[in-house]
């Protein structure tokens, strides 16, 4: 079997801690059992059907979660658009420095956002952002890296606490 791998994707997987799936040979299994367990009506592991009231309650919970998720999405996109409009020039200047030098720092009121570009063969790039709340990575190409950097920085600012503002250079 031949595997064609994207080096940028492989880097992202390795740096995130995801391990490669390995074939499980029968002699490597931790327990000696395998196969299916037949669940019958007398089996203690049998799952019972929910009642009509339980089904209705589960549907109501699902609808409520969908509404909350839609509201969360709407608020995030509104914040992202606001960040891009208010701080667009500063984000573009930081992205320009990032594409020119390969690393840049955007200072904010709640901590710095450190960005770097990791280049791979065949026009593959990884844009990596490290900030006080964690880190993120995204794949890009030479043609789109400036655009992707602006949006990655804006998204990181939009996910920050509401009082976070970038500091002018």
Backbone as a printed PyTorch tensor [residue, N CA C, xyz], in Angstrom:
tensor([[[  0.8480,  -1.1640,   0.0000],
         [  0.0000,   0.0000,   0.0000],
         [  0.9010,   1.2370,   0.0000]],

        [[  0.5490,   2.2040,  -0.8140],
         [  1.2870,   3.4500,  -0.9070],
         [  0.3990,   4.5570,  -0.3750]],

        [[  0.9600,   5.3790,   0.4870],
         [  0.2050,   6.5020,   1.0370],
         [  0.8120,   7.7960,   0.5140]],

        [[ -0.0260,   8.6350,  -0.0310],
         [  0.4100,   9.9460,  -0.4780],
         [  0.0710,  10.9080,   0.6440]],

        [[  1.0690,  11.5910,   1.1500],
         [  0.8670,  12.4410,   2.3120],
         [  1.1710,  13.8850,   1.9830]],

        [[  0.4090,  14.7520,   2.5600],
         [  0.6560,  16.1850,   2.4850],
         [  1.5130,  16.5390,   3.6970]],

        [[  2.7410,  17.0350,   3.5010],
         [  3.6090,  17.3000,   4.6480],
         [  3.0420,  18.3360,   5.6180]],

        [[  2.3070,  19.3110,   5.1190],
         [  1.7160,  20.3140,   5.9990],
         [  0.6440,  19.6750,   6.8790]],

        [[ -0.1680,  18.8060,   6.2860],
         [ -1.1970,  18.1020,   7.0520],
         [ -0.5560,  17.1850,   8.0810]],

        [[  0.5080,  16.4920,   7.7000],
         [  1.2070,  15.6030,   8.6310],
         [  1.7810,  16.4050,   9.7950]],

        [[  2.3390,  17.5840,   9.5160],
         [  2.8610,  18.4330,  10.5830],
         [  1.7540,  18.8170,  11.5510]],

        [[  0.6010,  19.2090,  11.0270],
         [ -0.5140,  19.6070,  11.8850],
         [ -0.9680,  18.4490,  12.7600]],

        [[ -1.0330,  17.2500,  12.1910],
         [ -1.4360,  16.0900,  12.9850],
         [ -0.4180,  15.7800,  14.0740]],

        [[  0.8620,  15.8020,  13.7280],
         [  1.8930,  15.4850,  14.7120],
         [  1.9440,  16.5230,  15.8280]],

        [[  1.8390,  17.7960,  15.4840],
         [  1.9370,  18.8330,  16.5050],
         [  0.6890,  18.9000,  17.3800]],

        [[ -0.4300,  18.3580,  16.9120],
         [ -1.6490,  18.3610,  17.7230],
         [ -1.7130,  17.1730,  18.6650]],

        [[ -0.7940,  16.2190,  18.5040],
         [ -0.7780,  15.0650,  19.3920],
         [ -1.6040,  13.8890,  18.9050]],

        [[ -2.1600,  13.9690,  17.7040],
         [ -2.9480,  12.8700,  17.1580],
         [ -1.9940,  11.7550,  16.7430]],

        [[ -2.2500,  10.5590,  17.2110],
         [ -1.3950,   9.4390,  16.8320],
         [ -1.9500,   8.7690,  15.5880]],

        [[ -1.0600,   8.1770,  14.8250],
         [ -1.4830,   7.4760,  13.6140],
         [ -2.2020,   6.1920,  13.9880]],

        [[ -3.2770,   5.8730,  13.2850],
         [ -3.9530,   4.6210,  13.5840],
         [ -3.0810,   3.4370,  13.1730]],

        [[ -3.0150,   2.4580,  14.0040],
         [ -2.2270,   1.2660,  13.7300],
         [ -3.1560,   0.0720,  13.6090]],

        [[ -2.7480,  -0.8940,  12.8290],
         [ -3.5130,  -2.1190,  12.6890],
         [ -3.4320,  -2.8930,  13.9950]],

        [[ -4.5790,  -3.3390,  14.4620],
         [ -4.6170,  -4.1450,  15.6830],
         [ -4.5610,  -5.6080,  15.3010]],

        [[ -3.4420,  -6.2380,  15.6230],
         [ -3.3190,  -7.6700,  15.3920],
         [ -3.9660,  -8.4170,  16.5450]],

        [[ -4.4850,  -9.6070,  16.3060],
         [ -5.1790, -10.3430,  17.3730],
         [ -4.3130, -10.5310,  18.6190]],

        [[ -3.0080, -10.6990,  18.4710],
         [ -2.1580, -10.9400,  19.6300],
         [ -1.7990,  -9.6540,  20.3800]],

        [[ -2.2210,  -8.4730,  19.8300],
         [ -1.9770,  -7.2050,  20.5080],
         [ -3.1870,  -6.7050,  21.2710]],

        [[ -4.3030,  -7.3990,  21.1850],
         [ -5.5170,  -6.9390,  21.8580],
         [ -5.3430,  -7.0220,  23.3630]],

        [[ -5.9000,  -6.0240,  24.0460],
         [ -5.7730,  -5.9800,  25.4960],
         [ -6.6640,  -7.0130,  26.1790]],

        [[ -7.8210,  -7.2850,  25.6160],
         [ -8.6840,  -8.3040,  26.2040],
         [ -8.7900,  -9.4770,  25.2350]],

        [[ -9.1600, -10.5900,  25.7660],
         [ -9.1920, -11.7830,  24.9340],
         [-10.4870, -11.9790,  24.1860]],

        [[-11.4610, -11.1140,  24.3810],
         [-12.7500, -11.3250,  23.7310],
         [-12.9100, -10.3980,  22.5370]],

        [[-13.6860, -10.8500,  21.6050],
         [-14.0120, -10.0360,  20.4530],
         [-15.2900, -10.5730,  19.8520]],

        [[-15.9010,  -9.7940,  19.0020],
         [-17.1390, -10.2050,  18.3680],
         [-18.3040,  -9.4070,  18.9000]],

        [[-19.5090,  -9.9490,  18.7270],
         [-20.7310,  -9.2500,  19.1030],
         [-21.3780,  -9.9300,  20.3000]],

        [[-22.0990,  -9.1560,  21.0700],
         [-22.8790,  -9.6690,  22.1840],
         [-24.3360,  -9.5240,  21.7920]],

        [[-25.0360, -10.6130,  21.7630],
         [-26.4420, -10.5770,  21.3810],
         [-27.2620, -10.0450,  22.5510]],

        [[-28.0240,  -8.9870,  22.3210],
         [-28.8920,  -8.4340,  23.3460],
         [-30.2900,  -8.9810,  23.1250]],

        [[-30.7740,  -9.6810,  24.0920],
         [-32.1190, -10.2340,  24.0020],
         [-32.9860,  -9.5600,  25.0460]],

        [[-34.2500,  -9.8840,  25.0410],
         [-35.1610,  -9.2360,  25.9760],
         [-34.8110,  -9.5690,  27.4170]],

        [[-34.1980, -10.7050,  27.6690],
         [-33.8410, -11.0780,  29.0280],
         [-32.4560, -10.6010,  29.4230]],

        [[-31.7390,  -9.9920,  28.5210],
         [-30.3630,  -9.5630,  28.7890],
         [-30.3570,  -8.3240,  29.6910]],

        [[-29.4870,  -8.2890,  30.7180],
         [-29.4420,  -7.1230,  31.5950],
         [-28.9250,  -5.8630,  30.8830]],

        [[-28.2560,  -5.9880,  29.7460],
         [-27.7150,  -4.8400,  29.0300],
         [-28.6670,  -4.2750,  27.9980]],

        [[-29.8760,  -4.7950,  27.9400],
         [-30.8170,  -4.3550,  26.9100],
         [-31.2310,  -2.9000,  27.1270]],

        [[-31.2730,  -2.1640,  26.0330],
         [-31.6810,  -0.7660,  26.0660],
         [-33.1720,  -0.7050,  25.7750]],

        [[-33.9190,  -0.0640,  26.6770],
         [-35.3660,   0.0170,  26.4750],
         [-35.7090,   1.2100,  25.5930]],

        [[-36.8300,   1.1350,  24.9340],
         [-37.3170,   2.2220,  24.0970],
         [-37.8280,   3.3390,  24.9890]],

        [[-37.5230,   4.6090,  24.6410],
         [-38.0420,   5.7130,  25.4520],
         [-39.5570,   5.8300,  25.2930]],

        [[-40.1850,   6.3250,  26.3370],
         [-41.6290,   6.5410,  26.2770],
         [-41.9130,   7.7580,  25.4060]],

        [[-43.1810,   7.9670,  25.0970],
         [-43.5650,   9.1140,  24.2620],
         [-43.1950,  10.4310,  24.9470]],

        [[-43.3730,  10.4870,  26.2820],
         [-43.0320,  11.7150,  27.0120],
         [-41.5190,  11.9550,  26.9740]],

        [[-40.7290,  10.8870,  27.1540],
         [-39.2790,  11.0250,  27.1020],
         [-38.8150,  11.4560,  25.7150]],

        [[-39.4260,  10.8840,  24.6890],
         [-39.0900,  11.2560,  23.3180],
         [-39.3900,  12.7280,  23.0680]],

        [[-40.5400,  13.1970,  23.5330],
         [-40.9090,  14.5990,  23.3600],
         [-39.9560,  15.5090,  24.1230]],

        [[-39.5570,  15.0970,  25.3230],
         [-38.6150,  15.8880,  26.1150],
         [-37.2520,  15.9570,  25.4260]],

        [[-36.7850,  14.8420,  24.8670],
         [-35.5120,  14.8290,  24.1450],
         [-35.5630,  15.7230,  22.9170]],

        [[-36.6980,  15.7060,  22.2100],
         [-36.8500,  16.5840,  21.0390],
         [-36.8340,  18.0560,  21.4390]],

        [[-37.4870,  18.3790,  22.5580],
         [-37.5030,  19.7670,  23.0300],
         [-36.0950,  20.2080,  23.4150]],

        [[-35.3250,  19.3310,  24.0810],
         [-33.9480,  19.6570,  24.4400],
         [-33.0940,  19.8700,  23.1880]],

        [[-33.3000,  19.0180,  22.1780],
         [-32.5530,  19.1400,  20.9350],
         [-32.8760,  20.4680,  20.2420]],

        [[-34.1470,  20.8430,  20.2050],
         [-34.5400,  22.1130,  19.5910],
         [-33.9430,  23.2970,  20.3430]],

        [[-33.9160,  23.2070,  21.6770],
         [-33.3470,  24.2860,  22.4830],
         [-31.8500,  24.4080,  22.2180]],

        [[-31.1480,  23.2890,  22.1200],
         [-29.7090,  23.3250,  21.8430],
         [-29.4320,  23.8810,  20.4560]],

        [[-30.2600,  23.5340,  19.4820],
         [-30.0950,  24.0800,  18.1320],
         [-30.2690,  25.5900,  18.1310]],

        [[-31.2790,  26.0840,  18.8730],
         [-31.5210,  27.5210,  18.9400],
         [-30.3440,  28.2260,  19.6170]],

        [[-29.8210,  27.6360,  20.7000],
         [-28.6630,  28.2210,  21.3820],
         [-27.4520,  28.2340,  20.4610]],

        [[-27.2450,  27.1580,  19.7220],
         [-26.1170,  27.0730,  18.8020],
         [-26.2380,  28.1130,  17.6900]],

        [[-27.4350,  28.2860,  17.1690],
         [-27.6480,  29.2780,  16.1130],
         [-27.3820,  30.6860,  16.6410]],

        [[-27.8050,  30.9610,  17.8700],
         [-27.5690,  32.2790,  18.4660],
         [-26.0820,  32.4870,  18.7140]],

        [[-25.3840,  31.4750,  19.1910],
         [-23.9430,  31.5670,  19.4080],
         [-23.2260,  31.8340,  18.0920]],

        [[-23.6110,  31.1290,  17.0370],
         [-23.0150,  31.3520,  15.7150],
         [-23.2620,  32.7740,  15.2250]],

        [[-24.4930,  33.2470,  15.3920],
         [-24.8340,  34.5950,  14.9430],
         [-24.0010,  35.6390,  15.6830]],

        [[-23.8400,  35.4800,  16.9930],
         [-23.0440,  36.4240,  17.7810],
         [-21.5730,  36.3840,  17.3820]],

        [[-21.0460,  35.1680,  17.1260],
         [-19.6490,  35.0700,  16.7130],
         [-19.4210,  35.7690,  15.3820]],

        [[-20.2920,  35.5260,  14.3940],
         [-20.1020,  36.1440,  13.0840],
         [-20.2470,  37.6600,  13.1570]],

        [[-21.1350,  38.1390,  14.0140],
         [-21.2680,  39.5860,  14.1880],
         [-19.9930,  40.1620,  14.8020]],

        [[-19.4430,  39.4660,  15.8030],
         [-18.1930,  39.9330,  16.4290],
         [-17.0380,  39.8720,  15.4350]],

        [[-16.9690,  38.8120,  14.6400],
         [-15.8960,  38.6830,  13.6450],
         [-15.9540,  39.8250,  12.6330]],

        [[-17.1390,  40.1210,  12.1190],
         [-17.2830,  41.2340,  11.1670],
         [-16.9030,  42.5600,  11.8090]],

        [[-17.2720,  42.7630,  13.0680],
         [-16.9260,  43.9820,  13.7800],
         [-15.4040,  44.1060,  13.9330]],

        [[-14.7500,  43.0080,  14.3170],
         [-13.2940,  43.0190,  14.4830],
         [-12.6020,  43.3230,  13.1560]],

        [[-13.0610,  42.6880,  12.0710],
         [-12.4420,  42.9180,  10.7630],
         [-12.6190,  44.3620,  10.3010]],

        [[-13.7600,  44.9610,  10.5820],
         [-13.9810,  46.3470,  10.1600],
         [-13.2150,  47.3320,  11.0300]],

        [[-13.2380,  47.1290,  12.3510],
         [-12.5870,  48.0810,  13.2630],
         [-11.0670,  48.0090,  13.2070]],

        [[-10.5150,  46.8180,  13.0700],
         [ -9.0660,  46.6550,  13.1610],
         [ -8.4580,  46.1010,  11.8780]],

        [[ -9.1500,  46.2450,  10.7670],
         [ -8.6960,  45.6890,   9.4960],
         [ -7.3090,  46.1250,   9.0760]],

        [[ -7.0090,  47.4130,   9.2120],
         [ -5.6920,  47.9040,   8.7870],
         [ -4.5730,  47.3150,   9.6380]],

        [[ -4.7960,  47.2210,  10.9440],
         [ -3.7880,  46.6470,  11.8300],
         [ -3.6090,  45.1530,  11.5540]],

        [[ -4.6980,  44.4540,  11.2920],
         [ -4.6140,  43.0280,  10.9700],
         [ -3.8800,  42.8170,   9.6490]],

        [[ -4.1580,  43.6570,   8.6620],
         [ -3.4790,  43.5400,   7.3710],
         [ -1.9950,  43.8550,   7.4880]],

        [[ -1.6360,  44.8300,   8.3140],
         [ -0.2240,  45.1620,   8.5140],
         [  0.5010,  44.0030,   9.2090]],

        [[ -0.1530,  43.3870,  10.1850],
         [  0.4430,  42.2380,  10.8760],
         [  0.5840,  41.0640,   9.9160]],

        [[ -0.4230,  40.8380,   9.0770],
         [ -0.3560,  39.7520,   8.0960],
         [  0.7340,  40.0130,   7.0620]],

        [[  0.9070,  41.2640,   6.6760],
         [  1.9790,  41.6040,   5.7190],
         [  3.3480,  41.3240,   6.3270]],

        [[  3.5370,  41.6970,   7.5860],
         [  4.8010,  41.3970,   8.2580],
         [  5.0040,  39.8910,   8.3850]],

        [[  3.9340,  39.1930,   8.6970],
         [  3.9950,  37.7340,   8.8360],
         [  4.4010,  37.0740,   7.5250]],

        [[  3.8360,  37.5000,   6.4120],
         [  4.1930,  36.9040,   5.1220],
         [  5.5960,  37.3120,   4.6770]],

        [[  6.0280,  38.5070,   5.0600],
         [  7.3540,  38.9770,   4.6730],
         [  8.4560,  38.3110,   5.4990]],

        [[  8.2780,  38.2330,   6.8130],
         [  9.3260,  37.7510,   7.7100],
         [  9.1280,  36.2840,   8.1010]],

        [[  7.9000,  35.8430,   8.1610],
         [  7.6130,  34.4720,   8.5740],
         [  7.1240,  34.3610,  10.0050]],

        [[  7.1950,  35.4650,  10.7630],
         [  6.7060,  35.4940,  12.1370],
         [  6.3080,  36.9230,  12.4800]],

        [[  5.2850,  37.0570,  13.3270],
         [  4.8290,  38.3750,  13.7510],
         [  4.0930,  38.2310,  15.0720]],

        [[  4.0040,  39.3410,  15.7890],
         [  3.2850,  39.3600,  17.0600],
         [  2.2710,  40.4870,  17.0250]],

        [[  1.0440,  40.1530,  17.3970],
         [ -0.0100,  41.1510,  17.5280],
         [ -0.2650,  41.3250,  19.0120]],

        [[  0.0480,  42.5230,  19.5180],
         [ -0.1370,  42.7900,  20.9340],
         [ -1.5950,  43.1630,  21.1840]],

        [[ -2.1730,  42.5690,  22.2430],
         [ -3.5520,  42.8870,  22.6140],
         [ -3.5990,  43.2090,  24.1000]],

        [[ -4.7310,  43.7200,  24.5410],
         [ -4.8910,  44.0920,  25.9430],
         [ -4.9230,  42.8810,  26.8660]],

        [[ -5.2040,  41.6990,  26.3480],
         [ -5.2610,  40.4990,  27.1960],
         [ -4.1070,  39.5410,  26.9380]],

        [[ -3.1300,  39.9290,  26.1540],
         [ -1.9730,  39.0790,  25.8740],
         [ -1.6310,  39.0910,  24.3990]],

        [[ -0.4290,  38.6920,  24.1090],
         [  0.0570,  38.7220,  22.7300],
         [ -0.4100,  37.5060,  21.9300]],

        [[ -0.6020,  37.7300,  20.6250],
         [ -0.8740,  36.6550,  19.6750],
         [  0.3850,  36.5090,  18.8260]],

        [[  1.0550,  35.3870,  18.9690],
         [  2.2740,  35.1170,  18.2040],
         [  1.8910,  34.2710,  16.9950]],

        [[  2.2760,  34.7330,  15.8320],
         [  1.9460,  34.0290,  14.5960],
         [  3.2210,  33.6610,  13.8590]],

        [[  3.1920,  32.5140,  13.2070],
         [  4.3230,  32.1310,  12.3560],
         [  3.8090,  31.3070,  11.1930]],

        [[  4.6070,  31.3070,  10.1380],
         [  4.2980,  30.5350,   8.9450],
         [  5.3610,  29.4550,   8.8070]],

        [[  4.9080,  28.2230,   8.6380],
         [  5.8070,  27.0940,   8.4380],
         [  5.6340,  26.6590,   6.9920]],

        [[  6.7060,  26.7140,   6.2200],
         [  6.6580,  26.4110,   4.7840],
         [  7.0320,  24.9580,   4.5290]],

        [[  6.3500,  24.3600,   3.5630],
         [  6.6070,  22.9960,   3.1290],
         [  6.7330,  22.9930,   1.6110]],

        [[  7.2360,  21.8960,   1.0420],
         [  7.3430,  21.8330,  -0.4160],
         [  5.9630,  21.8920,  -1.0940]],

        [[  5.9810,  22.1290,  -2.3650],
         [  4.7740,  22.1410,  -3.1980],
         [  3.7750,  23.2080,  -2.7770]],

        [[  4.2670,  24.3790,  -2.3650],
         [  3.3980,  25.5220,  -2.0880],
         [  2.4910,  25.3180,  -0.8760]],

        [[  2.8140,  24.3940,   0.0190],
         [  2.0020,  24.1690,   1.2000],
         [  2.5550,  24.9700,   2.3710]],

        [[  1.6550,  25.5840,   3.1400],
         [  2.0230,  26.3790,   4.3040],
         [  1.1060,  26.0320,   5.4670]],

        [[  1.6140,  26.2180,   6.6700],
         [  0.7920,  26.1280,   7.8720],
         [  0.9300,  27.4620,   8.5960]],

        [[ -0.2040,  28.0740,   8.9010],
         [ -0.2330,  29.3050,   9.6800],
         [ -0.5610,  28.8950,  11.1130]],

        [[  0.3580,  29.2040,  12.0230],
         [  0.2030,  28.7870,  13.4140],
         [  0.0880,  30.0230,  14.2930]],

        [[ -0.9410,  30.0670,  15.1340],
         [ -1.1640,  31.1770,  16.0540],
         [ -1.1220,  30.6520,  17.4810]],

        [[ -0.3360,  31.3010,  18.3270],
         [ -0.2730,  30.9640,  19.7420],
         [ -0.7340,  32.1950,  20.5060]],

        [[ -1.7440,  32.0140,  21.3560],
         [ -2.3160,  33.1370,  22.0880],
         [ -2.5960,  32.7050,  23.5230]],

        [[ -2.9810,  33.6210,  24.4020],
         [ -3.1570,  33.2800,  25.8160],
         [ -4.1820,  32.1700,  26.0790]],

        [[ -5.1360,  31.9740,  25.2070],
         [ -6.1640,  30.9570,  25.4200],
         [ -5.8590,  29.6340,  24.7280]],

        [[ -4.7510,  29.5380,  24.0230],
         [ -4.4070,  28.2920,  23.3410],
         [ -3.6360,  28.5430,  22.0640]],

        [[ -3.8580,  27.6860,  21.0770],
         [ -3.1870,  27.8410,  19.7900],
         [ -4.0810,  27.2760,  18.7030]],

        [[ -3.7860,  27.6830,  17.4720],
         [ -4.5480,  27.1750,  16.3280],
         [ -3.6210,  27.0730,  15.1290]],

        [[ -4.0050,  26.2270,  14.2070],
         [ -3.2520,  26.0390,  12.9800],
         [ -4.2210,  25.9860,  11.8120]],

        [[ -3.7360,  26.3930,  10.6620],
         [ -4.5190,  26.3060,   9.4520],
         [ -3.6160,  26.1500,   8.2490]],

        [[ -4.0670,  25.3710,   7.2810],
         [ -3.2800,  25.1860,   6.0610],
         [ -3.5910,  26.3060,   5.0800]],

        [[ -2.6010,  26.6460,   4.2870],
         [ -2.7670,  27.6990,   3.3010],
         [ -1.8250,  27.4410,   2.1340]],

        [[ -1.7970,  28.3860,   1.2130],
         [ -0.8700,  28.3250,   0.0750],
         [ -0.2430,  29.7050,  -0.0900]],

        [[  0.8040,  29.7890,  -0.8890],
         [  1.4790,  31.0730,  -1.1230],
         [  0.5020,  32.1190,  -1.6500]],

        [[ -0.4190,  31.7080,  -2.4980],
         [ -1.3370,  32.6580,  -3.1140],
         [ -2.3450,  33.2280,  -2.1120]],

        [[ -2.7050,  32.4520,  -1.0900],
         [ -3.7600,  32.8630,  -0.1620],
         [ -3.2670,  33.1960,   1.2420]],

        [[ -1.9850,  33.0940,   1.5010],
         [ -1.4980,  33.1910,   2.8720],
         [ -1.8190,  34.5370,   3.5210]],

        [[ -1.6830,  35.6550,   2.8160],
         [ -1.9660,  36.9630,   3.4140],
         [ -3.4350,  37.0640,   3.8080]],

        [[ -4.3170,  36.6530,   2.9100],
         [ -5.7580,  36.6670,   3.1750],
         [ -6.0940,  35.7560,   4.3520]],

        [[ -5.5290,  34.5450,   4.3730],
         [ -5.8110,  33.5970,   5.4450],
         [ -5.2760,  34.0850,   6.7880]],

        [[ -4.1350,  34.7710,   6.7740],
         [ -3.5600,  35.3090,   8.0160],
         [ -4.4630,  36.3840,   8.6110]],

        [[ -4.9880,  37.2660,   7.7870],
         [ -5.8880,  38.3120,   8.2760],
         [ -7.1050,  37.6710,   8.9370]],

        [[ -7.6980,  36.6830,   8.2840],
         [ -8.8930,  36.0490,   8.8360],
         [ -8.5800,  35.2170,  10.0770]],

        [[ -7.4230,  34.5800,  10.1240],
         [ -7.0470,  33.8110,  11.3120],
         [ -6.8390,  34.7400,  12.5040]],

        [[ -6.1750,  35.8750,  12.2900],
         [ -5.9850,  36.8460,  13.3700],
         [ -7.3230,  37.4320,  13.8250]],

        [[ -8.1870,  37.7510,  12.8820],
         [ -9.4990,  38.3010,  13.2270],
         [-10.3320,  37.2770,  13.9950]],

        [[-10.2820,  36.0300,  13.5820],
         [-11.0300,  34.9800,  14.2750],
         [-10.5150,  34.7930,  15.6950]],

        [[ -9.2050,  34.8570,  15.8700],
         [ -8.6330,  34.7270,  17.2130],
         [ -9.0800,  35.8890,  18.0910]],

        [[ -9.0960,  37.0940,  17.5490],
         [ -9.5770,  38.2520,  18.3200],
         [-11.0690,  38.1460,  18.6230]],

        [[-11.8430,  37.6250,  17.6780],
         [-13.2840,  37.4990,  17.8830],
         [-13.6080,  36.4760,  18.9650]],

        [[-12.7510,  35.4810,  19.1370],
         [-12.9840,  34.4600,  20.1570],
         [-12.4580,  34.8750,  21.5240]],

        [[-11.7060,  35.9620,  21.5810],
         [-11.1320,  36.4450,  22.8360],
         [-12.2340,  37.0770,  23.6910]],

        [[-11.9360,  37.3250,  24.9600],
         [-12.9220,  38.0220,  25.8050],
         [-13.3280,  39.3550,  25.1830]],

        [[-14.5480,  39.8210,  25.4630],
         [-15.0650,  41.0390,  24.8080],
         [-14.2150,  42.2830,  25.0210]],

        [[-13.4650,  42.3600,  26.1310],
         [-12.6740,  43.5610,  26.3790],
         [-11.3070,  43.5380,  25.6940]],

        [[-11.0410,  42.5040,  24.8800],
         [ -9.7610,  42.4010,  24.1880],
         [ -9.7140,  43.3380,  22.9870]],

        [[ -8.6890,  44.1450,  22.9350],
         [ -8.4720,  45.0600,  21.8180],
         [ -7.0030,  44.9820,  21.4080]],

        [[ -6.7090,  45.0070,  20.1080],
         [ -5.3100,  45.0490,  19.7050],
         [ -4.6990,  46.4090,  20.0130]],

        [[ -3.4250,  46.3760,  20.3480],
         [ -2.6970,  47.6060,  20.6420],
         [ -1.9700,  48.0650,  19.3820]],

        [[ -2.0170,  49.3550,  19.1110],
         [ -1.3400,  49.8960,  17.9200],
         [  0.1610,  49.6910,  18.0520]],

        [[  0.8040,  49.5580,  16.9150],
         [  2.2410,  49.3560,  16.8980],
         [  2.9860,  50.5900,  17.2960]]])
